[in-house]
Amino acid sequence: MTPPTDRYVTYKNIDCEGNSKQLMKMLRRHIDDPEKSNAFWEKFKEKLALVGKPAENNGRCLDELFLIHTYINNLYEIFEEYEDDEALALLDRIERECC
């Protein structure tokens, strides 16, 4: 069995950015569906649209990993609600390796 990655020592060989972007794609499958979205997720989409655009966000540069870390419980909730096991597994991995 491979020992767990110690994220406090190194992020070497961990694709936190790529995994975070992939998770956001998985999330969009749900929140872009009007039947699954709500006011919270609509506001979240506004924040997601500001990723990498500090000029449009009062100089504050957001990235996907920051949004995952900030809203991790909401993400677990939506993926559990829609039984998205693939997204749950990736979210768990991101939490263990990157947050």
KAGI-V514700 format. One record per residue. N is the residue number from 1. PHI is phi as a letter, one per 40 degrees, with the letter a starting at -180 (none if undefined). Layout:
# KAGI-V514700
n->[N | N]
phi->[PHI | PHI]
This chain:
# KAGI-V514700
n->[1 | 2 | 3 | 4 | 5 | 6 | 7 | 8 | 9 | 10 | 11 | 12 | 13 | 14 | 15 | 16 | 17 | 18 | 19 | 20 | 21 | 22 | 23 | 24 | 25 | 26 | 27 | 28 | 29 | 30 | 31 | 32 | 33 | 34 | 35 | 36 | 37 | 38 | 39 | 40 | 41 | 42 | 43 | 44 | 45 | 46 | 47 | 48 | 49 | 50 | 51 | 52 | 53 | 54 | 55 | 56 | 57 | 58 | 59 | 60 | 61 | 62 | 63 | 64 | 65 | 66 | 67 | 68 | 69 | 70 | 71 | 72 | 73 | 74 | 75 | 76 | 77 | 78 | 79 | 80 | 81 | 82 | 83 | 84 | 85 | 86 | 87 | 88 | 89 | 90 | 91 | 92 | 93 | 94 | 95 | 96 | 97 | 98 | 99]
phi->[none | c | c | c | c | c | c | c | c | a | b | d | g | b | c | c | c | c | c | c | c | c | c | c | c | c | c | c | d | c | c | c | c | d | c | b | c | a | d | c | c | c | c | c | c | c | c | c | c | c | d | g | b | c | c | c | b | f | g | c | c | c | b | c | c | c | c | c | c | c | b | d | c | c | c | d | c | c | c | c | d | c | f | c | c | c | c | c | c | c | c | c | c | c | c | c | c | b | c]
